[in-house]
Amino acid sequence: MNEQLPTVEARQGRNRQFQWRTFLISTGLAASILALLYLAFSAGTA
């Protein structure tokens, strides 16, 4: 049990970094897509 703890902690840390990176990338993509849609909508109505 004690021998597996370091590997489990390292794996959890890696997953946390991966989740944070994917969260930033996904939010950035969503924000850029929303900005493009808003620009296209405002240009189409104006």
C-alpha positions as CSV (number, residue, x, y, z in Angstrom):
1,M,0.0,0.0,0.0
2,N,2.7,2.5,1.0
3,E,4.7,1.7,-2.1
4,Q,1.9,2.7,-4.4
5,L,1.2,6.1,-2.7
6,P,3.9,8.1,-4.5
7,T,2.9,6.9,-8.0
8,V,-0.8,7.6,-7.2
9,E,0.1,11.1,-6.0
10,A,2.2,11.7,-9.1
11,R,-0.6,10.4,-11.3
12,Q,-3.1,12.7,-9.6
13,G,-0.8,15.7,-10.0
14,R,-0.4,15.0,-13.7
15,N,-4.1,14.6,-14.2
16,R,-4.7,17.9,-12.4
17,Q,-2.2,19.7,-14.7
18,F,-3.8,18.1,-17.7
19,Q,-7.3,19.0,-16.6
20,W,-6.2,22.6,-16.0
21,R,-4.5,22.9,-19.4
22,T,-7.5,21.4,-21.2
23,F,-9.8,23.8,-19.2
24,L,-7.8,26.8,-20.3
25,I,-7.7,25.7,-23.9
26,S,-11.4,24.9,-24.0
27,T,-12.4,28.2,-22.4
28,G,-10.1,30.1,-24.8
29,L,-11.6,28.3,-27.8
30,A,-15.2,29.0,-26.5
31,A,-14.4,32.7,-25.9
32,S,-12.9,33.1,-29.4
33,I,-15.8,31.3,-31.0
34,L,-18.3,33.5,-29.1
35,A,-16.3,36.6,-30.1
36,L,-16.3,35.5,-33.8
37,L,-20.1,34.8,-33.6
38,Y,-20.7,38.2,-32.0
39,L,-18.6,40.0,-34.6
40,A,-20.4,38.2,-37.4
41,F,-23.8,38.9,-35.9
42,S,-23.1,42.6,-35.3
43,A,-21.6,43.0,-38.8
44,G,-24.6,41.2,-40.4
45,T,-27.2,43.4,-38.6
46,A,-25.3,46.7,-39.0
